[in-house]
Amino acid sequence: MCEADFCGEDAGAYYANKDFFDRERFYRRQEQEEAMKNRLTVKHGMLGDLKQYLTQSGWVLEEPVGKYEVLRARNKNYQWPLLIHDRDGRGCGYSIDERDMKIYRGWQRSRRRRGLDPFNPSPEEVENELKPFWNGVKP
């Protein structure tokens, strides 16, 4: 006896469908994992402005956990913490989960209303964020 005997199909059709459904599950899972990654959304130099926006919006900033976490914030009306991660060694931005894009878009709208470019930091923002590195202070 084989698995196909329990399904009421011939073995060839059962295994063909089984492989098809396994492939579909695999690709669906892969798409979900890719949807969780949205890179280069918060460029270097814009983190200070994001922190200021979050505190004004009622978020409580917490201490980052782990090596790659740069920002962790909680809001009582939001079910999970907002997490922003840095890359290991290279890259020109911080990573933010796709689930937090609603907050990110609100921050972009806020920047647009204040007359700032929502996608790129101003030279002053970059200088303020990178000044400790230029002075030799290690993170």
N, C-alpha and C positions, 0 to 999 in steps of 0.2 A: 504494500500500500504506500501511496505517496500523498503529499498535500493536496494534489489535484483531485483525488478521489473524494475528498470531503467537500469540495466546492461544486460538484455537479458539472464540471467542465472537462474537456479533454486536457491532457497534460500540457500539450503545446500551447494552447490558448491561455491556460492558467499561468504558465511561467512567462509567457510574453507579456501578459497584463501585469504580473507581479513585478517584472523588471521595469515596465513603464511607470508603475506607481512609485517604485523606489526612486527612479530617476526624477520624477516630478517632485517628490518630497525633498530630494537632495537639492534641486534647483530652487525650490521655494524657500528652503532654509538658507541657502546661499544668498538669495535676494534679500531676505530679512536681515542677515548679518551685514550686508553691504549698506542697507538702509540705515543702520545704526551709526555708520561712519559718515560724517560730513566734515571734511577737512578744510582748512584754510578759511574758516569763517571768522575767527577772531585773530586779526593780524597782530604781530608784535607792535606794541606801542598803544594799543587800544584797551588793554586790560584795566587800567586805572579808571577810564571812563565807564567801562562796564560795571566795575565794582561800585562806583558812585551811583549809577543808575539803579542797581539792585538794592542798595541801602535806601535810596529815596522811594523805591517801590514797595518797601516793607519786607525785604529779604534780610535774613540774618546771616552774615558771613561767618563761616566756620574755618577751623584750621584744616588745610589740605591734608589728605591721607595718602601716603605712598610717595614714591619717587617722581611719578609723572603728573600727579594732580597739581594743578596750579590754582584753581579756584573751586571752592565748595560753598554753596549757599542753600539755605532752607527757607521755605515759606510755609506757614501753617495751612494755607489754602491749596498747596501743591503737594501731590502725594509722594514725590521722591526728590532728593536733593539735585540741584543744578550742579553739574560737574563739567569742568573744563580741564583738558589734559594737554601737556606739552609733549613734544616728540623727543626722541633720544638723539641729541647731537645735531640734527639738521632740520631744515624746514623753515618756513617763513610765517608760521601761524600756529594757533592753538586749535585743538580738536574739540568739537562739541557734538553731543549726541543729537540724532534726528528728533528724538522725543522732546527736546528742549528748544526746538526751532521757533515755537510761538513766543517765547521770552526773547529770543535773539531778534526776531523781526520787530518786536516792540521796542527794543533798544535801538535798532536801525532807524525806526520811525522817529524816535526821540532825537537821534543825532541829526536826522534830516531837518526836523523842526528847528533845531538850534543853529542850523546853517553849516553843519559839519558834514564832510563826506562820510556816508554810512559804511563804505567798504574799505577805505584807506585812512590810516592815522595821519594827523597833521605832524609836521616836523617837530613841534614842541612836545607832542605826546611821545614820539619816539625818543626824543632826547631825555625826557623825564624818566621813562622806563629803563633806558639803557645806561643812564649816568652812573649807577653803582657799578656796572660791569666795566665801564671805562676807567673808573677810579680804582679798580683792582679788588673790589669787594666781591667775594664769591657767594653764590646763592646758598 
